[in-house]
Amino acid sequence: MIQFVIGAAAGYVFGTKAGRKRYHQIKKGYETAINSPVTRNAVTATRKMIANKLDPQPRMKEVKNYRTDDGNTVLEPDQD
């Protein structure tokens, strides 16, 4: 999807007579979008979700102050 947007932007820039000014406007918008905290959070969340789906051994954490009658600990998925 991103490649399509970049291609469309490049085609627009090179296909029009707007010139360098329009190119810099598109470049500034692209850099603003890529460097925004919202984009960084979305990328981080997506990477975590993919890593959790691909992880054959999901990370688990011990439930504090809870043990079964036979002394075993109880584990739950780690949601970091």
C-alpha positions, 0 to 999 in steps of 0.5 A: 500500500505504501509503495502504491502511495509513493508511486502515485506521488512520484508519478504526480510530481514527475507528470505535472508541471508543478515543479520543484515547489510541489515536490517539496510539499509532497516530500514534507508531507511524507516526512511529517507522516513518517516521523509522527508519533501516531505513525510510530505507535502504529508501526510498533503495535503492528510489529508487536502483533506480528511478533506475537503471532509468529512466536511459537513460544508465547511469553508468559508471566506468573500471576502474583500471589496465586498458587494452586492447591498442589503448589504449582504457579499459574501463568498468563500471557504477557501483554507488554 
